[in-house]
């Protein structure tokens, strides 16, 4: 079996240099990295990760907890984080919590066993009680992405969700809509409540009476949004527009409207939050309030990689990113 000493001999460098290349623990020239990588490939050397973890007290592993890997938003996060980890000499372990905090707890326990170097978490809940639970489980540098958790001191990188709610609602209001339905998120998750707060702000700004009977269950779920939209549009007086608080709920809304034989935007306008990579081939192409997902994910992993070597206490800062309105064809002016 080949050893690190064999690699050093083949590459013509010191053993310490080979170690620096493998662990990204010290500056090494690009030419030296190429020589070491070539030597490793030629002799088939495999670094012993478990032994490295025991010596250093941590693995070269970063845990990423996301709600749903199928959702394009979270798939983008996983892709950006995974690429950045590889460049920095780490591996990303991506787990889906399925928005279940018991599953989230189980995954965090597994991450402790693996001696992860750090964590990026898109949390399942935002309330203080959940923050207390997580505080007892997180023992490494951690960044919260997309949503804060009350009681956790870790840095947060997220969208300004109140602004996103305002942007979507005001666009519909300026098109003449006054009966704007809304698919709600899940209880205890600030993302949905913040977007709802933006919706309510615009109603106050334009002195529009809020009809809470137009708030229907969405749960950030395509299936739930489909079910509630189907029931909503069968009412005697349906809304003229629907605001879906997430991309998966927007898909549920659009599918329900299609199955009911309703035309978007002729019969009802639809707007959502979070964009789709395949938006232009949808019928109609959806108008959305988009988040700079890749940029937010890059900021989260960059911050984490800076925190891991120092293990300094978290500063508890929040970096807000601003949403942008992408106008396509799923919304139209209200006439009559």
N, C-alpha and C positions, 0 to 999 in steps of 0.2 A: 504493500500500500504506500502510495506516495505521501510525502510529508511537506510541510512548509519549507523545510531545509532544502528539499529537492527543487522546489519552485525557485528559491533564492539562487541556487547554483545554476539552474537553467537560464534564469533571467540575468544573471551576473550582478545581483544586488544583494544587500544585506537582508537578513531575516526580518529585521525591524521594518525595512522598507516594504517588504511583502505584506507584513501585518498592517502597515499604514494604508496600503492600497485596498486590502480586503475590508478593513474596518472603517475606512475613511476617517482615520483618527489623526492624521497629520497631512500638511500640504505635500503633494507629490506632483512632479511634472507630468504632463500628458504623455510624453514619450516614454517615461518610466512606467506609467499605468499600462500603456499598450504592451510593453515588454513583459510585464508581470502577467497580464491577462493572457497573452499568447502562451507563456510558459505553463500557466494553469491549464489551459486548453490542451496543450501538447502532452502533458503527463497525466491529465485526468485527476488533478487534485481537487478535493472537496473539503472546504473548511468545516470544522466540527462546531456547528452552531450551539449545541448544548453546552459543550465545554466553554465556549466563549461566554455564554450567558452566565455560567457559574462563576467565572473569573471576574466578570464585570458587574455582576449583580443585576443585569438586565439583558434582554435579548435585543437583537436588531429588528424588532418587530413593533409596528404601530397599529393600534386597533382603531377601526372606523366603524361606528355604529350608525346605521341609517334605517329609516322606517320601512323602505320598500325598494329593493333593487330593480324592480320592474319599472318604477316611475322614472321617466326620462330625467327629471330634476336630480334625483339621487344617483342615477347611473352616471351622470356627468360629474357629480362630486366624487364618486368612486374612481372614475377614470383619472381625474386631475390629481387626486391624492396618491393614487397608485404610481403614477408616472413620477411625481415629485419624490416619493419615497425611494424608488429605484435609483434615481439620480443621486440621492444622498446616502445610499448604501443601506437602506432599510427595506423591509418587506411590509406591505399593508395587508392586514387581516380584516376583511370586510364581512360584517355580519348584519343581517336584517332583523330588526326587533319586531317587525310586524305590528308596530305601535302598541306593543304589549309590555307594560313595565315589569311584569314578572320575568318575561323572556329577557328584557334588558338587564335585569339583575343577574340572571344566570350567565349571560354573556360576559358581564363585567367580572364575575367570579372566575370564569375561564381565562380572561385576560390577565388576571392577577397570577394565576398558575403559570401562565406563559411568560411572566416577568416582562410584560410589554414596557417599552421605553416611554410611550406616551399614548394619549387617546384623543380622537376627535369624535364628539358625540352630537348627534342630532337627537335631542331628548324626546321621550314619549310623553312627558308632562312638564308643566312649568310651575306648578304650585309649590308652596313652601314645604309641605309634608314630603313631597317627592325629593325636594332639594336635601332635606335631612337624611333621607334614605341613601341618596347618591353620595353624600358627603362622607359617609362611613365606608363606602366601597371604592372610592377613587383615591389612589395613593401615588399617582404619577402625574407629570405635567399633562394638562388637559385643556382642550379648546372646545367650547360649545359653538355649534354651527346652526344657523337658521333660527334658533330660539334660545332665550335665556331660561334659567331655572332659579326661582326665588330661593335664596339661602346658599347658593353655590358661589364661591369667590372667583371662579375661573373666567378667563377672558371670553368674550362673546363676539362672533362675527355673524351679522345677520342683515336681512333686508329691513328697511324702514316700512314695516307692514301697515302702519297707520297711513302713511303717505300713499301706499299702494291701494288701500281701500278708498282713499279720497280720489285718486286719479281715475280709477275705474268708474266710480259712482258719478263723478262730475262729468265725465265724458257722456254718460247716458243721459244725465239731466240736461246737458246742453243740446242733446239731440231731441229734447222735448219729452222724455220719459218721466213719468211721475209714479207709476206703479211698478217699482223695481223689486222683483223677488230676489232673495238671497239664500244660497245653500250654505248652511252654517258648518263650522268645524266641529271638533270634539271638545267636550268640557275639560277644563284644566290645561288647555294648550293655548299659549298666548298668541301664537300665529293667527289663529282664527279670530280671537277676541280683538286683537289689534286691527285686523282688516275690517271687522264689523264696526269698530270705533271710527274708522275713516269714513265708512258708509254713513254713519249717523251724523258725523260732522258736516258732511255735504248737505244732508237733509235740513240741518239747522241753518246752514248758510243760506239756502234758497227758500227757507220757510216752508218746506214740504212736510206734511204730516207723515209720520212713520207708521205704516200699517204692518204691525208685527205678525199678522196672519200670513204675510208673504215670506216670513222666515221659515224655511223648510230644512229638515234634517239632511246633512250631507256627510258628516263624519270623515271628511277627506277621502271618501270611498266612491268609486265609480258606481258600484251596485246600489249604494244607498242614495246617491244623487239621482240615479235613474229611477228608482222607486218613487222618491218624493216628488220628482219633476212630473212623472206620469200622473200622480194624484193631483198635483197643483194645477196642471193645465186642463184637467177635467172639471174644474170649478166653474160656476156660473159666470164669474168675473175674473178671468185669469190675468196675470200681469202682462205688460207690454214688453218687459225686458227682464232678463235673469242675470244676476251677477254670481258666478261660481267662484268660491274663495280659493280654489286650487285647480291645477291642470287636470287631475284625475276626475274631480267632480265635474269639470267642464265637459269632459268626454262623456260622462254619464248623462248630463243634461242634453247634450247634442244628440246622443243616441236615442234618448227617450222622445225627443221632439220628432226625430226622423220616424220612429216607429208609430207615433201618433198621426203621422201624415201632415205635420206642420212644417212650414217653410221658414228657414232662418236666412235673412232677417225680416222677410215680408210679414210673417205672422207674429214673430217675437224676436227681439234682439238678444244676443248672448255675448257676454264678456267674461273673461277669466283671468286668473293670476298664474303666472309661469307659462313660458312659451314651449312650443313643440319644434323639434328639429325637422319634423315632417309637415309643418303647418301649411306650406304652399300646396300640398297635394290633398288637403282636407277639403270637404265640400260642405259649407263654404270655408275658405281660409279664415281662421278665427282671429278676432281682435283680442289682444291680451295686454295685460300689464306684466312686463317681463322683469325678472331679476337677473343681475349679472352673475349667474351661478358659478361659472368657471373662475371668475375673478375672486369671488367670495371663498371658494374652496382653496384656491391658490394661497390666499391670505391666511386661511386657517392653518394649512400645513406649514407654510413658511414661519408663522409665529410659533408653532409647536416645535419645529426643528431648532429654533433659536432658544427655546426654553429647556429642551431636554438636557443639553450639556451643563447648564448652570443649576438646574433644579431649584431655581429661585421661587419663592412664594408667588402665586398668581397676583397680578395687579388688579384684576377685576374690571378691566376696561371693556367698553362695548364699541365696536366699529360698525357703524350703520352704512349700508349701501342704498343708494336711491334707485327706485324703480323707473322704468320707461314705458311709455304707451306705444304699442305697435298696432296701428290701425290697418285692418284688413277688410273683410267683407261680412262679418257676422253681426254687425250693428248697422241700423239705419235710422233716419229721422222719423219721429212719431208724427203721423199725420192724422188729422181729424180728432 
